[in-house]
């Protein structure tokens, strides 16, 4: 039975982990609020004649925020989340205020402001390695899932941007800038790096090159491009989709988009929790089957009330489950020292997965007057993700079999491929018992 001092240390450790998770999630939410400011205004700016189509303008922050995650994830391995999260938040204030007071009145300045606003989207690559390092392997799926709920900042933008814009053009941007500054100060004072965390001393280029040689990096890149990319694409473009296909008003479309966002946000922690309980591969299989079914239903343009609304919301549920499951898979199957770099690549893929579909949907609507082909492509892409998920499960089963055989014979465990081979999925993939549960 632990003595009083041991119990106190354990309680202090739990308290520190909870504080770290809370502050990281809050930072993710505030930065995603800022990152998503342009999307709800897209239809409004089109109606005001600022632009003919909002697809490019709303997609630019997604692109920059996605690619920037590769570098920011690696920098987080080097400098730690305590420094990087406040830094990203403060840097994001600059484009937010620029768009609010200058950039929102022409297409060119919106693109320039949106380009720099992408910095806010890189915050995701800070929080995942930070949270991952604070929690033991058996709790990482749940913890990262809770952290992922910070993407609810998108819902804050969806609910508040248009009403605040009606008060004054710059009001939503000033509100977000104030929140970013307040958070940066609080985070710098209260955040701590994990006790066992040590900064990476490797050259940034070498670190990124090493990460690019890991098979799991590219497998999870595609999975997250589908899960989170699908969520981003719909949260960005859904107002335009609903206004075009169902003739909704801008306010009504924004509120329905917020409902889509809330469903995904709620389900992302559930995806992490399920991954800890039934395995990340099983969770992802469920997620992708749900998305395929909903995409097929939406191909036929069902009435928005009630079938269309149900299909959109259930699809959001599937995408949220998938987003939580992917990072549970990374947390359990990769070397903790490389989580930040892998997260950068995977986060970039997720954002890029959200960049292309809005542009494609805009072209399809302009040329065909229907989004059916885009939904067919979504179903096919999700089918590929399902196959990759089963591939990852097979790799986990193979690695587990090698480890078990080595234990029985008393010989060192050798992976199916030589050490350092580009196909290696990470040290923990061979040794982490929960991976056995990942095989459907």
C-alpha positions in Angstrom: 0.0 0.0 0.0 1.5 3.4 -1.0 2.5 5.7 1.8 1.2 9.2 2.2 4.1 10.8 0.3 3.7 8.4 -2.6 0.0 9.2 -2.8 0.7 12.9 -2.7 3.1 12.5 -5.6 0.6 10.5 -7.6 -2.1 13.1 -7.0 0.3 15.9 -8.0 1.1 14.0 -11.2 -2.5 13.6 -12.0 -3.2 17.3 -11.3 -0.2 18.4 -13.5 -1.4 16.1 -16.4 -5.0 17.5 -16.1 -3.7 21.1 -16.1 -1.4 20.4 -19.1 -4.3 18.8 -21.0 -6.7 21.7 -20.2 -4.3 24.4 -21.3 -3.3 22.6 -24.5 -6.9 22.0 -25.4 -7.8 25.6 -24.7 -4.9 26.8 -26.9 -6.0 24.6 -29.7 -9.6 25.9 -29.5 -8.6 29.5 -29.4 -6.2 29.2 -32.3 -8.8 27.2 -34.3 -11.4 29.9 -33.7 -9.0 32.4 -35.2 -8.0 30.0 -38.1 -11.7 29.6 -39.0 -12.8 33.2 -39.0 -12.9 33.6 -42.8 -15.1 30.6 -43.5 -18.4 31.8 -42.0 -17.9 35.2 -43.7 -17.4 33.6 -47.2 -21.0 33.7 -48.3 -21.5 37.1 -46.7 -18.6 38.6 -48.6 -19.8 37.0 -51.8 -23.2 38.6 -51.3 -21.5 41.9 -50.7 -19.7 41.6 -54.0 -16.2 41.3 -52.6 -15.7 38.1 -54.6 -17.6 35.8 -56.9 -16.7 32.6 -55.1 -15.4 32.0 -51.6 -13.7 28.6 -52.2 -10.2 29.9 -52.8 -10.2 32.5 -50.0 -11.5 30.0 -47.3 -9.0 27.4 -48.5 -5.8 29.4 -48.3 -5.5 29.4 -44.4 -6.2 25.6 -44.5 -3.3 25.1 -47.0 -0.7 27.2 -45.1 -1.8 25.9 -41.7 -1.4 22.4 -43.0 2.1 22.7 -44.5 3.3 24.7 -41.6 2.5 21.8 -39.2 5.4 19.8 -40.6 7.9 22.4 -39.4 6.0 23.3 -36.2 5.7 19.7 -35.1 9.5 19.2 -35.4 10.1 22.5 -33.6 7.9 21.3 -30.8 10.1 18.3 -30.4 13.0 20.7 -30.0 11.6 23.7 -28.0 8.6 22.1 -26.2 4.9 22.9 -26.0 5.3 25.5 -23.2 7.1 27.8 -25.5 5.6 26.9 -28.9 1.9 27.2 -28.0 2.1 30.8 -26.7 4.4 31.7 -29.6 2.0 30.4 -32.2 -0.9 32.2 -30.5 0.8 35.6 -30.4 2.0 35.3 -34.0 -1.6 34.6 -35.0 -2.8 37.9 -33.7 -1.0 39.7 -36.5 -3.1 38.3 -39.4 -6.3 38.3 -37.4 -6.1 42.1 -36.9 -4.8 42.7 -40.4 -7.9 40.9 -41.9 -10.2 42.7 -39.5 -9.1 46.2 -40.2 -7.6 46.0 -43.7 -7.8 42.6 -45.5 -11.4 41.8 -45.6 -12.3 44.3 -48.3 -10.5 42.9 -51.4 -9.8 39.4 -52.7 -6.0 40.1 -52.8 -5.7 41.3 -49.2 -8.0 38.4 -48.0 -5.6 35.9 -49.7 -2.6 37.6 -48.1 -4.2 37.7 -44.7 -5.5 34.2 -45.0 -2.0 33.0 -46.0 -0.5 34.3 -42.7 -3.6 33.3 -40.7 -2.6 29.7 -41.5 -0.1 30.0 -38.6 -3.0 29.6 -36.2 -3.7 26.2 -37.8 -0.3 24.9 -36.9 -1.2 24.9 -33.2 -2.5 21.4 -33.6 1.0 20.1 -34.2 2.1 21.6 -30.9 -0.5 20.1 -28.7 -0.4 16.5 -29.8 3.3 15.7 -28.8 2.9 17.9 -25.7 -0.1 15.9 -24.5 1.3 12.6 -25.6 4.4 13.1 -23.5 2.4 13.9 -20.4 0.3 10.7 -20.4 1.2 7.0 -20.1 0.6 4.8 -23.2 -2.6 3.3 -22.0 -4.2 6.7 -21.6 -2.8 8.5 -24.6 -5.7 7.7 -26.9 -8.2 9.2 -24.5 -6.0 12.2 -23.7 -5.3 13.1 -27.3 -9.0 12.6 -28.1 -9.9 15.2 -25.4 -7.3 17.5 -26.8 -8.7 17.1 -30.3 -12.0 18.5 -29.0 -10.3 21.8 -29.2 -11.2 21.8 -32.9 -14.5 23.1 -31.4 -12.9 26.5 -31.9 -14.3 26.1 -35.4 -17.8 26.0 -33.9 -17.1 29.2 -31.9 -16.2 30.8 -35.2 -19.3 29.4 -36.9 -21.7 30.6 -34.2 -20.2 34.0 -33.5 -18.6 35.4 -36.6 -21.6 36.5 -38.6 -23.5 37.9 -35.6 -20.4 39.9 -34.5 -19.8 41.0 -38.0 -23.3 42.5 -38.1 -22.3 44.6 -35.1 -19.1 45.8 -36.8 -16.8 44.6 -39.6 -13.8 44.2 -37.3 -15.6 43.0 -34.2 -15.2 39.2 -34.7 -11.5 39.7 -35.4 -10.8 41.9 -32.4 -12.6 39.4 -30.2 -10.4 36.6 -31.4 -7.2 38.7 -31.1 -8.0 39.5 -27.5 -8.6 35.8 -26.7 -5.3 34.9 -28.4 -3.3 37.4 -26.3 -5.0 36.4 -23.0 -4.4 32.8 -23.7 -0.7 33.3 -24.6 -0.1 35.1 -21.3 -1.9 32.5 -19.3 -0.2 29.6 -21.1 3.3 31.0 -20.7 2.7 31.4 -17.0 1.0 28.1 -16.2 2.1 25.6 -18.8 5.0 23.2 -18.0 6.8 20.8 -20.2 6.5 17.1 -19.1 9.0 16.1 -16.4 10.6 13.3 -18.5 10.6 15.4 -21.8 14.0 16.1 -23.3 14.4 18.4 -26.3 15.5 16.9 -29.6 19.0 18.0 -30.6 18.9 16.6 -34.1 19.2 18.9 -37.1 15.7 19.9 -38.3 16.3 18.6 -41.8 17.6 15.3 -40.6 14.7 14.9 -38.2 12.2 15.5 -40.9 14.0 13.2 -43.4 14.0 10.4 -40.8 10.3 10.8 -40.1 9.6 10.7 -43.8 11.2 7.2 -43.9 8.7 5.7 -41.4 5.9 3.8 -43.1 3.4 4.6 -40.3 3.9 8.3 -41.2 2.5 7.9 -44.7 -0.2 5.4 -43.7 -1.6 7.7 -41.0 -1.1 10.7 -43.3 -3.7 9.3 -45.7 -6.0 8.2 -42.8 -6.0 11.6 -41.3 -6.3 13.4 -44.7 -9.6 11.5 -45.0 -10.9 11.9 -41.4 -9.8 15.4 -40.4 -9.5 16.6 -44.0 -13.1 15.6 -44.6 -14.2 17.5 -41.4 -12.2 20.6 -42.4 -13.6 20.5 -46.0 -17.2 20.4 -44.9 -16.8 22.9 -42.0 -15.2 25.3 -44.5 -17.5 24.7 -47.5 -20.7 23.5 -46.0 -22.3 27.0 -45.8 -21.7 27.5 -49.5 -22.9 23.9 -50.2 -26.2 24.4 -48.3 -26.8 27.8 -49.9 -26.2 26.5 -53.4 -27.9 23.1 -53.1 -30.7 23.9 -50.7 -31.1 27.7 -51.1 -30.6 28.4 -47.4 -29.7 31.9 -46.1 -26.2 32.6 -45.0 -27.2 32.7 -41.3 -29.1 29.4 -41.5 -26.3 27.7 -43.4 -23.7 28.9 -40.8 -25.8 27.5 -37.9 -26.2 24.2 -39.6 -22.5 24.1 -40.3 -22.0 24.7 -36.6 -24.1 21.7 -35.8 -21.9 19.6 -38.1 -18.8 20.9 -36.3 -20.2 20.2 -32.8 -21.0 16.6 -33.7 -17.5 16.0 -34.9 -15.9 17.8 -31.9 -18.0 15.7 -29.5 -17.1 12.4 -31.2 -13.3 13.1 -31.5 -12.7 12.3 -27.8 -15.0 9.3 -28.1 -12.8 8.1 -30.9 -9.8 8.3 -28.6 -11.6 6.6 -25.7 -12.9 3.8 -28.0 -9.4 3.3 -29.3 -8.1 2.7 -25.8 -10.9 0.2 -25.2 -11.4 -1.7 -28.5 -8.3 -0.7 -30.5 -7.7 2.1 -32.9 -8.0 0.0 -36.0 -11.5 -1.2 -35.0 -12.5 2.4 -34.3 -11.3 3.5 -37.7 -13.1 0.7 -39.5 -16.3 1.8 -37.9 -15.6 5.4 -38.7 -15.0 4.8 -42.4 -17.9 2.5 -42.9 -20.2 5.3 -41.5 -18.7 7.9 -43.8 -19.1 5.7 -46.9 -22.8 5.0 -46.1 -23.5 8.7 -45.6 -21.7 9.8 -48.7 -23.7 7.4 -50.8 -26.9 8.7 -49.3 -26.0 12.3 -50.1 -25.1 11.5 -53.7 -28.9 11.3 -54.4 -29.6 14.9 -53.0 -32.1 13.8 -50.3 -34.4 16.4 -48.8 -32.5 18.4 -46.2 -35.3 17.8 -43.7 -35.0 15.1 -42.5 -32.8 12.6 -44.3 -30.2 15.1 -45.6 -29.6 16.6 -42.1 -29.3 13.2 -40.5 -26.8 12.1 -43.2 -24.6 15.2 -42.7 -24.6 14.9 -38.9 -23.9 11.1 -38.9 -21.1 11.7 -41.4 -19.7 14.3 -39.0 -19.9 11.7 -36.2 -17.9 9.2 -38.4 -15.2 11.8 -39.3 -14.9 12.8 -35.6 -14.4 9.2 -34.6 -11.8 8.7 -37.3 -9.8 11.8 -36.3 -9.6 10.6 -32.7 -8.7 7.1 -33.8 -5.8 8.1 -36.0 -3.9 9.9 -33.3 -4.6 7.1 -30.8 -2.9 4.9 -33.4 0.1 7.2 -33.6 0.4 7.5 -29.9 0.4 3.7 -29.4 2.5 2.7 -32.4 5.3 5.2 -32.6 8.5 6.2 -30.8 7.5 9.0 -28.3 10.6 11.0 -29.3 9.2 11.2 -32.8 5.5 11.9 -32.1 5.9 15.6 -32.8 7.6 15.2 -36.1 5.1 12.5 -37.2 2.2 14.7 -36.0 3.5 17.5 -38.2 3.4 15.3 -41.3 0.0 13.8 -40.4 -1.5 17.1 -39.4 -0.3 18.6 -42.7 -2.0 15.8 -44.5 -5.2 16.4 -42.6 -5.2 20.1 -43.5 -4.3 19.4 -47.1 -7.2 16.9 -47.2 -9.4 19.9 -46.2 -7.8 22.2 -48.8 -8.6 20.4 -52.1 -12.3 19.4 -51.6 -13.7 22.9 -51.3 -11.9 23.9 -54.5 -13.2 20.7 -56.2 -16.7 21.2 -55.0 -16.7 24.8 -56.1 -15.6 23.7 -59.6 -18.2 21.0 -59.7 -21.0 23.3 -58.8 -20.0 25.9 -61.4 -19.7 23.3 -64.1 -22.4 20.7 -63.3 -24.7 22.4 -60.8 -24.5 19.4 -58.5 -22.1 18.0 -55.9 -22.8 14.3 -56.6 -19.5 13.5 -58.2 -17.6 15.0 -55.3 -19.5 12.8 -52.9 -18.8 9.7 -55.1 -15.1 10.6 -54.9 -15.4 10.9 -51.1 -16.9 7.4 -50.8 -14.1 5.9 -53.0 -11.4 7.8 -51.0 -12.9 6.5 -47.8 -12.8 2.9 -49.2 -9.1 3.3 -49.7 -8.7 4.5 -46.2 -10.5 1.5 -45.0 -8.1 -0.8 -46.8 -5.1 1.1 -45.4 -6.5 0.7 -41.9 -6.7 -3.0 -42.4 -3.1 -2.9 -43.7 -1.9 -1.2 -40.5 -3.8 -3.8 -38.5 -2.0 -6.5 -40.3 1.4 -4.9 -39.7 0.6 -4.7 -36.0 -0.4 -8.4 -35.9 2.8 -9.3 -37.7 5.0 -7.3 -35.3 3.2 -8.8 -32.3 3.7 -12.4 -33.7 7.5 -11.7 -34.0 7.7 -10.3 -30.5 5.8 -13.3 -29.1 8.0 -15.8 -31.0 11.1 -14.1 -29.7 9.8 -14.3 -26.1 9.2 -18.0 -26.4 12.6 -18.8 -27.9 14.5 -16.4 -25.7 16.1 -14.7 -28.7 16.1 -11.0 -29.4 13.0 -9.8 -31.2 13.7 -9.0 -34.9 11.2 -7.0 -36.9 10.1 -8.3 -40.4 12.4 -5.7 -42.0 15.9 -4.7 -41.1 16.5 -1.9 -38.6 16.1 1.6 -40.0 14.2 0.3 -43.0 11.7 2.9 -44.4 8.9 0.4 -43.7 9.4 0.3 -40.0 6.4 1.6 -38.1 8.1 2.6 -34.9 9.6 0.9 -31.9 6.3 0.8 -29.9 4.5 -0.9 -32.6 6.5 -4.1 -31.8 6.2 -3.9 -28.0 3.0 -2.2 -27.1 0.4 -4.9 -26.0 -2.7 -2.7 -26.9 -1.7 -3.1 -30.6 -3.0 -6.7 -30.4 -6.4 -5.3 -29.8 -6.2 -3.2 -32.9 -6.5 -6.1 -35.2 -10.1 -6.6 -36.2 
